[in-house]
Amino acid sequence: MAGSETAVETRGKFGGRALDSIMNLDGLDHASSVRGRSVLALEALLVDAVDLFTHVKQARWNVKGPNAREMHLLFDEAAASIQDHADVLADRITTLGARADATARIVGRRSRLPEYPPALEGPNEHLRALGERLGVYTQAAQSALDAATESGDIETTDVLFDTVHRADKLTWLLFAHVDLDY
């Protein structure tokens, strides 16, 4: 494998999958190695995005209070944004020649997000819990962006830049509603 990282080090960064479990990289050129690393980073983010989507839906289904309708609409908007971007990540993965795998079972095993707290009800509780998870997701996306930029994968860099931008915007949108008499 090209580069200074071992398969174990790379696997730890990108959700437990080795490059060779996605693509056969033995003896391939540097561009193929970069592509394989991009796939690993994108797959890990796809898994996290699908998990984040379910966290937002969990909040939407269980939020209580006088402003529940407004929160439902906010959480529906957030879920739609995450779902749309998950499709962008999956499209990039398949464009790079790999499979986009993010079934519920795969997501349950590989997600890097903390489990969503089961007993939340109030809007602020849900907003803070989602903000925490978005922070984890944004940090992972930024790390993947940095790696893609360093490796010269311009197309994946564009996708990941958009991922970070969307996550930042969504974090702002959610936190803009915290402590507003909910």
Secondary structure, 3 states (H helix, E strand, C coil): CCCCCCHHHHHHHCCCCCHHHHCCCCCCCHHHHHHHHHHHHHHHHHHHHHHHHHHHHHHHHHCCCCCHHHHHHHHHHHHHHHHHHHHHHHHHHHHCCCCCCCCHHHHHHHCCCCCCCCCCCCHHHHHHHHHHHHHHHHHHHHHHHHHHHHHCCHHHHHHHHHHHHHHHHHHHHHHCCCCCCC
